[in-house]
Amino acid sequence: MEIGIYSFAETRLDPETGSQRDAGQRIRELLEEVELADRVGLDVFGVGEHHRADYAVSAPAVVLAAAAAKTERIRLTSAVSVLSSDDPVRVYQDFSTIDLISNGRAEIMAGRGSFVESFPLFGYDLSDYDALFSEKLGLLLELRASERVTWQGTHRPSIDNRAVYPQPGQSPLPVWIAVGGSPPSIVRAARLGLPMALAIIGGAPERFRPAVELYRRTAAEAGHDPEQVAVSINSHGFIAATRDEAAALAYPPFSETMGRIGRERGWPPPSRAQFDAEAGPRGALFLGTPDDVIEKILFQHGLFRHERFLLQLTVGPMPHERVLEAIELLGTQVAPVIRRELGGTRGRD
């Protein structure tokens, strides 16, 4: 199994205006986190795309290119690229460039995005939410299949026998599909034979088992090689020397962030009781000591037989030095045990 981290580069907000503070400092810290993740032997680092004050990264390819020049082995992925409101040609060129800088370590994790600020920002209609993603994903896959492309769509100007450069070192450039559990999204990834990243950020993990089974069954029915059909489980959590310490660090920013997002969407505010339940043995949060996290990864692997696990350590702004400590624990204490128990990783012995 591959073990890694993903981050949205959460920023502090001005309490009076709600405007973004210290974005530059947060991005510099994020690059330090990627460098450390590489040094301690983690397999993957993902960076999300957002267009709001509470997140510092709107252009993950730029950050990942900087990370590519500072790292040696870790794979670098978006988490996610909001393909619906972007240009697939530019996304492909950006990640091909990262792939060349990193000597073959770039990936695209494409998704529709759980936030919608990018749609009006770039002039797209939210009523085309699914159609935009489907069409642009099709173009992205054509771009990675051939250096010269002829393509016609509805939401983007057509391409008439044009070559796209640079081409990546990897052939093909890896593309994952990020899903939240929607059956149509799962079926689409499976039919295309693309690896699927499933976000499990709340509720009993067992309820997502049918989603993974649907993915694998549909991929097999579509004739795809099981060896090429991979699943990543992406979840929230935090690691510290004790379970109480991990909870004390993670709960305040988690509560503030999820409460603020919940108010935007009409959800009830999170409670400490819910947080503690999710941090329990059968909850969605990977929170506690390295042994706690190991136990939960192995339990979920029994459910999903997944090939990758990515942990979001910073659901809200966290002390940078404590995040670095958590990364070191994940790389030096959690990952080696998981590799011994599950026979190594897909990308690294």
Buried (B, 14 or more C-beta within 10 A) or exposed (E): BBBBBBBBBBBBBEEEEEEBBEBEEBBBBBBBBBBBBBBBBBBBBBBBBBBBBBBBBBEBBBBBBBBBEEBEBBBBBBBBBBBBBBBBBEBBBBBBBBBBBBEEBBBBBBBBBBBBBBBEEEEBEEEBBBBBBBBBBBBBBBBBEEEEBEBEBEBBEEBEEEEBEEBBBBEEBBBBBBBBBEEEBBBBBBBBBBBBBBBBBBEEBEEBEEBBEBBBEBBEEEEBEEEEBBBBBBBBBBBBEEBEBBBEBBBEBBBBBBBBBEEEEEEEEBEEEBBBBBBEEEBBBBBBBBEBBBBBBBBBBEBBEBBBBBBBBBBBBBEBEBBBBBBBBBBBBBBBBBBEEBEEBEBBE
